[in-house]
Amino acid sequence: MNGFMKSAVGAAVLAVGLSGGAHAQDYDWPRLMVIATPGTSTGSFASTNGWGPVFQQETGTTVRIVPEDSELMRNKRLTDRKDVAIASVSAAEIASQTEGIGGYASAKAIPQRILWHHNDTPWGFVVAGDSDIETLQDIGKGGVRVTSGVFSPAIVSVVTEALPGFIGLTPEEAQETITYVPASSYGENCRSVIEGKSDVAYCSPISSVLSEMEGAPGSIRWLEMDPADKEGWNRFLDYRGMTIPTNVSMGVKTAQGVDSMTSNFVYAVPVTADADFTYNMAKWLHQSHDAYKGTHALASRMSIKQFRDFLNANPIPIHEGTVKYLREIGEWSDEDDAWNQEAIEKMDAWVAARQAGMKAAMEQGVEINFENEEFLNIMADHTEGLKTFRSRL
């Protein structure tokens, strides 16, 4: 065998390769494969524990699923410590990791690649079934109450910045036009529309609370986000850059078939992952999908169709081994090569700029800490002018 990657704390084999992209059944799989996911209460952890045993049975590899709630630590274990081979992470998180957003500002800048699509979470704007609000544009007419989930900065950003952007309002205009109703929990946030406390809420149709709301007197409705409204979507992406337009196909019945949006989780690998390893992983994930798709509801979202739909808007680089396999089965084109190369160049530019910024900080004796304003100013100077990652429309 060759191409082993060993952990800093032991001899766990993470990847091994044979030349030329051998068939999965002929590939010399590693003895142990460690996969990091979000915590034990998440669908990502549960669904990975669904397909992991199937993979183990078919390949002989021992699969170890490591729940890691800390996004920072999961990223470090994948890219820096390299004691996991694959990590489940949201595509939006990869963008933040690359751009050094928040706590990532002082983390090592190390490039990653997407191995495969993991799962997706649809989101949308919900109203009571008997609401007079028929379209998102109706919100801009004034006198509409929109719930602001103050427990989640992400939800606050969506309703106070991205939603106004979609309907043609600035955040400042929205503050004068829209009445924001605070909610202290996700359940309170969503239930507000059927309890008469608010008119519009931002929720995920796969949440159990939405099933409860759908069964309430009058039920609920979802407001469409027209995928053809490129101007509106571009304004939305100015604030929520990694959101992807989608036609909802999961969750409560009232949401299915509605044009809205999704947030996607992927399986990521370091850029240094062996190409034969990623090729054969991609091949197995595709060819064995029928064998594991019933192990968890989210495993059905790992199909080649879901991956291909995601690729149509994804701005994060795909690993070369996965690209090779997708091209072989006719699911990768020259056009895909073009956007993927742009994505690689963008990620490389961010990594190089952040590495240069950290070097400059060290040379100047400035503490590398994401809470240190002096350090953040140095990093801002080095990354000025770089384009952020955002979904391709």
Buried (B, 14 or more C-beta within 10 A) or exposed (E): EEBBBEBEEEEBBBBBBBEEBBEBEEBBBBBBBBBBBBEEEBBBBBBBBBBBEBBBEBBEBBBBBBBBEEBBEBBBBBBEEBBBBBBBBBBBBBBBBBBBBEBBBBBBBBBBBBBBBBBBBBBBBBBBBEBEBEEBBBBBEEEBBBBBBBBBEEBBBBBBBBBBBBBEBEBEEBEEBBEBBBBEEBBBBBBBBBEEBBBBBBBBBBBEBBEBBBEBEEBBBBBBBBBEBEEBBBBBBBBBBBBBBBBBBBBBEBBBEBBBBBBBBBBBBBBEBBBBBBBBBBBBBBBBBEBBBEBBBBBBBBBBEBBBBBBEBBBBBBBBBBBBBBBEEEBBEEEBEEBBEBBBEBBBBBBBBBBBBBEBBEEEEBEBBBEBEEBBEBBEEBBEEBEBBBBEE
